[in-house]
Amino acid sequence: MPPLSFARALRRNQTGAETLLWSRLKNRQLCSRKFCCQMPIEGYIVDFACSEAKLIVELDGGRHAGSSEADRARTKKLECAGYLVIRFWNNEVLDNLDAVLETNRAILEPDEFTHIP
């Protein structure tokens, strides 16, 4: 299946965690930044990406438990392309969405989180 067709299929079949996070990232809701869902980058389809900030947000569920080496290689290739990749477990999104959003916000607006003594 071509990458764009595969990405579209993934968008139609999101996990509960992906659906929940996407509901808070779409339409520039977070820091007025545009996020895309299931976006092809460097031969991979990433869960969420903000191209202008070069930020990729990946959600990992149970199927990722045994694929840490593959995830590291994927992350390295995306980082070599200039992206910052952050990962959350699905249960983190489902159990504490606000903390996940705050982590993203701190990356997107670091000056807001810098405290000068």
C-alpha positions as CSV (number, residue, x, y, z in Angstrom):
1,M,0.0,0.0,0.0
2,P,1.5,3.4,-0.9
3,P,2.4,5.6,2.1
4,L,-0.4,8.1,1.7
5,S,-3.0,5.4,1.4
6,F,-1.6,3.7,4.4
7,A,-1.6,7.0,6.4
8,R,-5.2,7.5,5.4
9,A,-6.1,4.0,6.6
10,L,-4.4,4.7,9.9
11,R,-6.3,7.9,10.4
12,R,-9.6,6.0,9.9
13,N,-8.6,3.4,12.5
14,Q,-7.1,5.4,15.3
15,T,-6.6,3.9,18.8
16,G,-8.6,5.5,21.6
17,A,-5.4,7.3,22.8
18,E,-4.7,8.7,19.3
19,T,-8.3,9.9,19.0
20,L,-8.2,11.6,22.3
21,L,-4.8,13.3,21.7
22,W,-5.8,14.3,18.2
23,S,-8.9,16.0,19.5
24,R,-6.6,18.4,21.4
25,L,-4.0,18.9,18.8
26,K,-6.0,19.5,15.7
27,N,-7.1,22.9,14.5
28,R,-4.2,24.7,16.1
29,Q,-5.5,24.1,19.6
30,L,-2.1,23.7,21.1
31,C,0.1,26.8,21.1
32,S,-1.5,27.8,17.8
33,R,0.6,25.2,16.0
34,K,-0.5,23.1,13.1
35,F,-0.3,19.4,13.8
36,C,-0.8,16.6,11.2
37,C,-2.1,13.2,12.0
38,Q,-0.5,10.0,10.6
39,M,2.0,11.9,8.5
40,P,4.6,10.3,6.2
41,I,8.1,11.5,7.1
42,E,11.4,9.9,6.1
43,G,9.8,6.7,5.0
44,Y,7.8,6.3,8.2
45,I,4.3,7.3,9.2
46,V,4.4,9.2,12.4
47,D,1.4,9.5,14.7
48,F,1.5,13.4,15.0
49,A,3.8,16.0,13.6
50,C,4.2,19.7,13.8
51,S,6.4,20.5,10.8
52,E,7.1,24.2,11.7
53,A,8.4,23.1,15.1
54,K,10.0,19.9,13.8
55,L,8.2,18.0,16.5
56,I,7.0,14.4,16.3
57,V,4.7,12.9,18.9
58,E,4.5,9.1,18.9
59,L,2.1,7.1,21.0
60,D,3.1,3.6,22.0
61,G,0.7,0.8,23.0
62,G,1.3,-2.8,23.9
63,R,2.5,-3.8,20.4
64,H,5.6,-1.5,21.0
65,A,6.7,-3.4,24.1
66,G,9.0,-5.7,22.2
67,S,10.1,-3.3,19.4
68,S,12.4,-1.0,21.3
69,E,15.3,-1.5,18.9
70,A,13.2,-0.8,15.9
71,D,11.8,2.3,17.7
72,R,15.3,3.5,18.5
73,A,16.4,3.1,14.8
74,R,13.2,4.9,13.6
75,T,13.7,7.7,16.2
76,K,17.4,8.1,15.2
77,K,16.5,8.5,11.5
78,L,13.8,11.1,12.3
79,E,16.2,13.0,14.5
80,C,18.8,13.0,11.8
81,A,16.2,14.7,9.6
82,G,16.0,17.4,12.2
83,Y,13.0,16.3,14.2
84,L,12.6,16.1,17.9
85,V,10.7,12.8,18.7
86,I,8.8,12.4,21.9
87,R,7.0,9.2,22.9
88,F,4.1,8.6,25.3
89,W,2.5,5.3,26.3
90,N,-1.2,5.2,25.3
91,N,-2.1,4.9,29.0
92,E,-0.3,8.2,29.7
93,V,-2.6,9.9,27.2
94,L,-5.7,8.2,28.5
95,D,-4.9,8.6,32.2
96,N,-3.3,12.1,32.2
97,L,-3.9,14.0,29.0
98,D,-3.1,17.3,30.7
99,A,0.4,16.2,31.5
100,V,1.0,15.0,28.0
101,L,-0.2,18.4,26.6
102,E,1.9,20.3,29.1
103,T,5.0,18.4,28.0
104,N,4.2,19.3,24.4
105,R,3.5,22.9,25.3
106,A,6.9,23.2,27.2
107,I,8.6,22.1,24.0
108,L,6.6,24.4,21.7
109,E,6.9,27.4,24.0
110,P,10.0,27.0,26.0
111,D,10.2,30.7,27.0
112,E,6.9,30.3,28.9
113,F,8.4,27.6,31.1
114,T,11.8,29.3,31.7
115,H,12.0,30.8,35.2
116,I,14.6,33.4,35.8
117,P,15.7,33.6,39.5
